[in-house]
């Protein structure tokens, strides 16, 4: 919000044939941002003033205080109410008066103050802010010249960057200046772009976390995030561990498909652990419990990078499983387990190396900066952001698209080829049925192979869209939307058990066998057998 302190410089000039007074005033201004969790602000002001106006939204003015003499030691406690609103005269006069020239129109301003049904404390036109006051039993108007198109540039000496507006505490002899940043910019001089966070927890939740406050005192979105991320970690770790003990079975790992699924399980566990660590470190850092700059820099350059790599590896390993199934079906009796296993080891190594190399620009362009513009808590916040130049921004969008569409098309094409191949094989065995009938039955039998990639692409697509938009958040509603999209992208990594083990009789049988073995071992160690 903008706060305007107006000081009367001269005696009023009366318009002839009217009861209106026009004052020459000096105008000092500042602004404040009301925290999401608060409904008040505190302002310390040492300059002379007679009237205070507040602009809560663009051209939405409210009269906050009027005093005839300045008292620098006074404490003013004011609650802004709807009755303090200053409507435009076009909202008050009829069509006839609205068409008059301002000089003629202003003579009727006192009638607005005298209209009890309006109950005005103030109003405005395109040149004035007017106050209604009592004068010997009459309600009259006192109009102050006000430039509604004032340029906030600190008299052409603004240090604000990226189109930020500059405010001074005094026009003639300023002792303090401050910048009001446009949406998407932060910092004392608006030098940092908030969309530089990308789709990360810093950009989504960082500004929502209240410093020097306990966890129970944090806003709803933080408490909700804490609960959801904890649930995600528990489900994700359970999924990863259950999948791991299933796919590390020697019989399953005799072929390449088993190695891909084993790697997928390990990646899932790593991702869930790093994801939880990222949230905990962000929470502790922004709550100023962990103020260590070196520690913040280390996690800034590593955790987000690991999360991105794991998310991409999860998609590519899913694609590798689909391709391996096609190769197994195509080769038929000629399929060699040892060769499949050796090829899988090489592909897993290459996929990991290429994925890490393709995303290595992310930690390179990440930086930690200290923002001292938090006037609400008077502390320095530490942020982790990523700043790409125009060329790398294009590359970043391209590489994320590749990591998205590449596995998707591999999954879809492999699933279709697999179904068609098996249909051809069945056609040779079932001469009494047409290929179309067999194909339909095979699609019905293996529909989970087609639905799984589609579900995965629906879950990951919002993240890709936001990568292209590279948009910052302007409101708390945006934060909730981005949080949902961010969390949704982790769901595919939590579905290994559901996608691969439950639909497969073989994997389900091996899982049950493995669970029984663990029960037997635990029973022996505890002395139950």
C-alpha positions in Angstrom: 0.0 0.0 0.0 1.0 3.6 -0.6 0.9 6.1 2.4 0.8 9.8 1.6 1.7 12.5 4.2 0.4 15.9 3.1 1.6 19.2 4.6 -0.2 22.4 4.0 2.2 25.1 2.7 -0.1 28.1 2.4 -3.5 29.5 3.4 -6.4 28.3 1.4 -7.7 30.0 -1.7 -11.5 30.3 -1.8 -13.3 29.7 -5.1 -15.8 32.5 -5.7 -19.4 31.5 -5.4 -18.4 28.3 -3.5 -17.5 27.1 -0.1 -14.6 25.1 -1.3 -11.0 25.7 -0.2 -7.9 24.8 -2.2 -4.6 24.3 -0.5 -1.1 24.2 -1.7 0.5 21.1 -0.2 3.8 19.3 -0.1 3.6 15.6 -0.6 5.7 12.9 1.1 5.1 9.3 0.5 6.1 5.8 1.4 4.8 2.3 1.0 4.4 -0.8 3.0 3.5 -4.5 2.3 1.1 -6.0 4.7 2.2 -9.6 5.6 -0.2 -12.3 4.7 -0.6 -13.3 8.3 -1.2 -9.8 9.6 -3.8 -7.0 9.2 -1.7 -4.1 10.4 1.5 -2.2 9.7 3.6 0.1 11.8 5.1 3.3 10.4 7.5 5.7 12.1 7.4 9.2 10.6 9.4 12.2 11.8 8.4 14.8 9.1 5.7 17.4 9.5 2.2 16.5 8.1 -1.4 17.5 8.4 -3.3 14.8 6.5 -2.6 11.1 5.7 -4.1 9.3 2.7 -3.7 5.6 2.0 -3.9 4.0 -1.4 -4.7 0.3 -0.9 -5.1 -0.5 -4.6 -4.6 1.5 -7.8 -6.6 4.8 -7.4 -8.4 3.4 -4.4 -7.8 6.1 -1.8 -8.8 6.2 1.9 -8.5 9.0 4.4 -6.5 7.8 7.4 -5.9 10.9 9.6 -6.4 14.7 9.7 -4.8 17.1 12.2 -4.7 20.9 12.3 -1.3 21.0 14.1 1.6 18.6 13.8 2.5 16.7 16.9 5.7 14.7 16.3 5.4 12.7 19.6 1.8 11.5 18.9 0.9 7.9 18.4 -1.8 7.4 15.9 -3.8 4.2 15.8 -6.1 4.0 12.8 -8.2 1.2 11.4 -9.1 1.7 7.7 -12.8 1.2 7.2 -15.2 1.4 4.2 -16.4 4.8 5.4 -12.9 6.2 4.9 -13.0 5.5 1.1 -12.6 8.5 -1.2 -14.8 7.8 -4.3 -14.4 9.7 -7.5 -16.9 12.5 -8.2 -18.0 10.6 -11.3 -19.4 8.0 -9.0 -21.4 10.7 -7.1 -22.6 13.3 -9.6 -25.3 12.7 -12.2 -24.6 12.6 -15.9 -25.3 16.3 -16.4 -22.8 17.5 -13.8 -20.2 15.0 -14.8 -20.1 16.7 -18.3 -19.4 20.1 -16.8 -16.0 21.7 -16.7 -14.0 21.2 -13.5 -14.2 24.9 -12.6 -18.0 24.8 -12.7 -18.2 21.4 -11.2 -16.1 22.1 -8.2 -18.5 24.7 -6.9 -20.9 21.9 -6.1 -18.4 19.8 -4.1 -19.8 21.0 -0.8 -23.2 19.5 -1.7 -21.5 16.1 -1.7 -20.3 16.6 1.9 -23.8 17.8 2.9 -25.5 14.8 1.5 -26.1 12.7 4.6 -27.0 9.6 2.6 -23.5 9.5 1.1 -21.8 10.0 4.5 -18.5 11.0 2.9 -15.3 11.7 4.7 -13.5 12.4 1.5 -13.7 12.2 -2.3 -11.6 13.0 -5.3 -11.5 14.1 -9.0 -8.7 13.9 -11.5 -6.7 16.8 -9.8 -7.7 16.9 -6.2 -8.2 14.9 -3.0 -11.0 16.5 -1.0 -11.9 16.3 2.7 -15.3 16.9 4.2 -15.2 18.9 7.4 -17.5 20.8 9.8 -17.4 24.6 9.7 -19.7 26.4 12.1 -22.4 23.8 11.7 -22.0 23.3 8.0 -20.4 20.4 6.1 -17.9 21.9 3.6 -15.2 20.5 1.4 -11.4 21.1 1.6 -9.6 20.2 -1.6 -5.9 19.5 -1.9 -4.1 19.5 -5.2 -2.8 16.0 -5.9 -0.8 14.6 -8.8 -2.3 11.2 -9.5 0.3 10.6 -12.2 3.3 11.4 -10.1 6.5 9.7 -11.2 8.3 8.0 -8.4 11.9 8.4 -9.5 13.5 10.3 -6.6 13.9 13.4 -8.8 15.7 11.4 -11.5 18.2 10.0 -9.0 16.5 6.6 -8.5 18.7 3.6 -7.7 15.8 1.2 -8.2 16.3 -1.3 -11.0 13.9 -3.1 -13.2 11.2 -0.4 -13.2 11.0 -0.1 -9.4 9.5 3.1 -8.0 11.7 5.2 -5.7 10.3 6.8 -2.6 12.0 9.5 -0.5 11.2 10.7 3.0 11.6 14.4 1.9 11.6 16.0 -1.5 14.1 18.8 -0.7 16.5 17.1 1.7 15.9 13.3 1.7 17.6 11.2 4.3 16.2 7.9 3.3 14.9 6.3 0.1 13.3 2.9 -0.7 12.2 1.0 -3.7 8.8 -0.5 -4.4 9.4 -3.4 -6.8 7.2 -4.5 -9.6 5.8 -8.0 -9.5 8.4 -10.7 -9.9 11.2 -8.6 -8.4 12.8 -8.5 -4.9 15.7 -6.9 -3.1 16.6 -3.5 -1.7 17.0 -2.1 -5.2 14.6 -4.6 -7.0 17.7 -6.2 -8.4 16.6 -9.9 -8.0 14.0 -11.5 -10.2 11.8 -14.0 -8.2 11.0 -16.1 -11.3 14.7 -17.0 -11.0 13.7 -19.5 -8.4 12.1 -21.6 -11.2 9.7 -24.2 -10.0 11.4 -24.9 -6.7 10.5 -24.8 -3.0 12.4 -21.5 -2.5 10.2 -19.7 -5.0 7.0 -21.3 -3.8 7.3 -21.3 0.0 10.3 -19.2 0.8 8.5 -15.9 1.2 5.6 -17.6 3.1 7.9 -18.8 5.9 7.9 -16.4 8.9 11.4 -15.9 10.3 12.0 -16.2 14.1 8.7 -18.0 14.5 8.1 -21.5 15.6 6.7 -24.2 13.3 3.3 -24.0 15.0 3.1 -20.3 14.3 3.8 -20.7 10.5 0.9 -20.0 8.0 -1.4 -22.6 6.8 0.4 -23.2 3.5 3.6 -24.1 5.4 1.9 -26.4 7.8 0.1 -28.1 5.0 3.3 -28.4 3.0 5.0 -29.9 6.0 2.3 -32.5 6.4 2.0 -33.3 2.6 5.8 -33.7 2.1 6.0 -35.9 5.2 3.2 -38.1 3.7 5.0 -38.1 0.3 8.2 -39.2 1.9 6.6 -42.0 3.9 4.7 -43.3 0.8 7.7 -42.8 -1.5 10.1 -44.5 0.8 7.7 -47.4 1.4 7.3 -47.7 -2.4 11.0 -47.6 -3.0 12.0 -50.1 -0.2 9.2 -52.6 -1.2 10.2 -52.3 -4.9 13.9 -52.6 -3.9 13.5 -55.8 -2.0 11.5 -57.2 -4.8 13.7 -56.3 -7.8 17.0 -57.2 -6.1 15.9 -60.8 -6.4 18.6 -62.8 -8.4 15.9 -64.3 -10.6 14.5 -60.9 -11.6 18.0 -59.4 -12.1 19.0 -62.1 -14.6 17.6 -59.9 -17.4 18.1 -56.2 -18.2 14.5 -55.3 -17.3 15.1 -56.4 -13.7 18.2 -54.1 -13.5 16.2 -51.2 -14.8 13.6 -51.7 -12.2 16.2 -52.2 -9.5 17.8 -48.9 -10.5 14.3 -47.2 -10.6 13.7 -48.3 -7.0 17.0 -46.9 -5.8 16.4 -43.6 -7.6 13.0 -43.4 -6.0 14.5 -43.8 -2.5 17.2 -41.2 -3.2 14.7 -38.7 -4.6 12.3 -39.0 -1.6 15.2 -38.5 0.9 16.7 -35.5 -0.9 13.2 -34.0 -1.4 12.5 -34.2 2.4 16.0 -32.7 3.2 15.4 -29.9 0.8 12.2 -28.9 2.6 13.7 -29.2 6.0 16.8 -27.1 5.1 14.6 -24.5 3.5 12.4 -24.3 6.6 15.3 -24.1 9.0 17.1 -21.5 6.9 14.1 -19.2 6.5 13.2 -19.5 10.1 16.8 -18.4 10.8 17.6 -21.5 12.7 20.4 -22.4 10.2 22.0 -19.1 9.3 25.2 -20.6 8.0 26.0 -19.2 4.6 28.4 -21.9 3.5 25.9 -24.6 4.4 23.2 -22.7 2.4 25.5 -22.4 -0.6 26.3 -26.1 -0.5 22.7 -27.3 -0.5 21.7 -24.6 -3.0 24.1 -26.0 -5.6 23.4 -29.7 -4.9 19.9 -30.6 -3.7 17.9 -29.0 -6.5 20.2 -30.5 -9.0 19.9 -34.0 -7.5 16.1 -33.6 -7.5 16.0 -32.7 -11.1 18.4 -35.5 -12.1 16.4 -38.1 -10.2 13.1 -36.9 -11.7 14.5 -37.2 -15.2 16.2 -40.6 -14.5 12.9 -41.9 -13.2 11.2 -41.1 -16.6 14.1 -42.5 -18.7 14.3 -45.7 -16.7 10.6 -46.2 -17.2 11.2 -45.8 -20.9 14.1 -48.3 -20.8 11.8 -50.9 -19.2 9.2 -50.4 -22.0 11.9 -50.8 -24.7 13.4 -53.9 -23.0 10.0 -55.6 -23.0 9.7 -55.0 -26.8 13.2 -56.4 -27.4 12.4 -59.5 -25.3 9.2 -60.1 -27.2 10.8 -59.5 -30.6 13.7 -61.8 -29.9 11.5 -64.6 -28.6 13.5 -67.8 -28.3 16.7 -66.0 -29.5 16.7 -63.7 -26.4 19.9 -64.0 -24.4 19.7 -63.1 -20.7 23.4 -62.5 -20.2 23.6 -60.1 -23.2 20.5 -58.3 -22.0 22.0 -57.9 -18.6 25.3 -56.5 -19.8 23.6 -54.1 -22.3 21.3 -52.9 -19.4 24.3 -52.1 -17.2 25.9 -50.0 -20.0 22.6 -48.2 -20.8 22.0 -47.4 -17.1 25.5 -45.9 -16.8 25.0 -43.9 -20.0 21.6 -42.6 -19.0 22.9 -41.5 -15.6 26.0 -39.7 -17.1 24.1 -38.1 -20.0 21.2 -36.9 -17.7 23.6 -35.4 -15.2 25.7 -33.7 -17.9 22.5 -32.3 -19.6 21.5 -30.6 -16.3 24.9 -29.6 -15.1 24.1 -26.0 -16.1 21.6 -25.7 -13.2 24.1 -25.7 -10.3 26.5 -23.6 -12.4 24.0 -20.7 -12.7 22.7 -21.0 -9.2 23.7 -18.4 -6.6 23.0 -17.5 -3.0 22.2 -13.9 -2.2 21.3 -12.1 1.0 18.2 -9.9 0.8 18.1 -7.2 3.5 14.8 -5.7 2.2 12.6 -7.5 4.8 11.3 -4.5 6.7 8.7 -6.6 8.5 11.1 -8.7 10.6 14.3 -6.5 10.2 16.4 -9.5 9.3 18.4 -10.7 6.3 17.0 -13.5 4.3 19.2 -15.9 2.4 17.9 -17.1 -1.0 19.0 -19.7 -3.5 18.1 -18.6 -7.1 19.1 -19.6 -10.6 19.9 -17.0 -13.3 20.1 -18.1 -16.9 21.2 -15.9 -19.7 18.9 -15.9 -22.8 20.8 -18.6 -24.5 20.8 -21.0 -21.6 17.2 -20.2 -20.9 16.4 -21.6 -24.3 18.6 -24.5 -23.7 17.0 -25.2 -20.3 13.5 -25.2 -21.9 14.7 -27.5 -24.7 16.5 -30.0 -22.4 13.5 -30.2 -20.0 11.2 -30.8 -23.1 13.6 -33.5 -24.2 13.5 -35.2 -20.8 9.8 -35.0 -20.9 8.8 -36.0 -24.5 11.7 -38.5 -25.0 10.6 -41.0 -22.3 6.9 -40.4 -23.1 7.2 -41.3 -26.8 9.5 -44.2 -26.0 6.8 -45.5 -23.6 3.9 -45.0 -26.0 5.7 -46.4 -29.1 7.2 -49.4 -27.2 3.8 -50.2 -25.8 2.1 -50.1 -29.2 4.9 -52.1 -30.8 4.7 -54.7 -28.0 1.0 -55.2 -28.4 1.2 -55.4 -32.2 4.1 -57.9 -32.0 2.3 -60.2 -29.6 -0.8 -59.9 -31.8 1.3 -61.1 -34.8 2.6 -64.0 -32.8 -0.9 -65.0 -31.7 -2.1 -64.7 -35.3 0.2 -67.5 -36.3 -1.1 -69.7 -33.6 -4.8 -68.8 -33.8 -5.7 -69.2 -37.5 -9.4 -69.1 -36.9 -9.4 -65.5 -35.6 -8.7 -62.3 -37.6 -5.7 -60.1 -36.8 -8.1 -57.2 -35.9 -9.8 -59.4 -33.2 -6.5 -60.6 -31.8 -5.2 -57.0 -31.8 -8.2 -55.8 -29.8 -7.8 -58.6 -27.3 -4.1 -57.8 -26.9 -4.9 -54.2 -26.3 -7.4 -55.1 -23.7 -5.0 -57.5 -22.0 -2.1 -55.0 -22.0 -4.0 -51.7 -21.6 -2.1 -51.0 -18.4 1.0 -50.6 -20.6 -0.7 -47.7 -22.4 -2.5 -46.1 -19.5 0.6 -45.9 -17.3 2.6 -43.6 -19.7 -0.5 -41.4 -20.2 -1.0 -41.1 -16.5 2.7 -40.2 -16.0 2.6 -37.5 -18.8 -0.5 -35.9 -17.2 1.3 -35.7 -13.9 4.5 -34.2 -15.3 2.9 -31.9 -18.0 2.1 -29.0 -15.6 5.8 -28.8 -14.6 6.9 -28.6 -18.2 4.4 -25.8 -18.9 5.7 -23.7 -16.0 9.2 -24.3 -17.2 8.3 -22.6 -20.5 6.3 -19.8 -18.8 9.1 -19.2 -16.2 6.5 -17.1 -14.4 6.7 -15.8 -10.9 4.0 -15.9 -8.2 2.0 -12.7 -7.6 -0.3 -13.9 -4.8 -0.9 -16.6 -2.2 -3.3 -18.3 -4.6 -0.4 -18.7 -7.0 1.6 -20.3 -4.2 -1.1 -22.9 -3.6 -1.3 -23.7 -7.3 2.5 -23.9 -7.8 2.8 -26.1 -4.6 0.2 -28.5 -6.0 2.0 -28.7 -9.4 5.4 -29.1 -7.7 4.2 -32.0 -5.5 2.3 -33.7 -8.4 5.6 -34.1 -10.3 6.9 -36.5 -7.5 3.9 -38.8 -7.7 5.3 -40.9 -10.7 8.3 -41.8 -8.5 6.0 -43.2 -5.9 4.2 -45.5 -8.2 6.8 -48.1 -9.1 5.1 -50.8 -7.0 1.6 -49.9 -8.4 2.7 -49.8 -12.0 5.2 -52.7 -12.3 4.6 -55.2 -9.4 0.8 -55.3 -8.9 -0.2 -55.8 -12.6 2.5 -58.6 -13.0 1.8 -62.1 -11.7 5.5 -62.9 -11.9 6.7 -59.8 -9.9 3.8 -60.1 -7.4 4.8 -63.7 -6.8 8.4 -62.8 -6.3 7.4 -60.0 -4.0 5.3 -62.3 -1.8 8.2 -64.8 -1.8 10.6 -62.1 -0.7 8.3 -60.9 2.1 8.0 -64.4 3.3 11.8 -64.9 3.4 12.2 -61.7 5.4 9.5 -62.8 7.8 11.3 -66.1 8.3 14.7 -64.4 8.9 13.2 -62.0 11.4 11.5 -64.8 13.1 14.7 -66.8 13.4 16.6 -63.7 14.8 13.9 -63.1 17.3 13.8 -66.7 18.3 10.3 -67.5 17.2 11.3 -70.5 15.2 
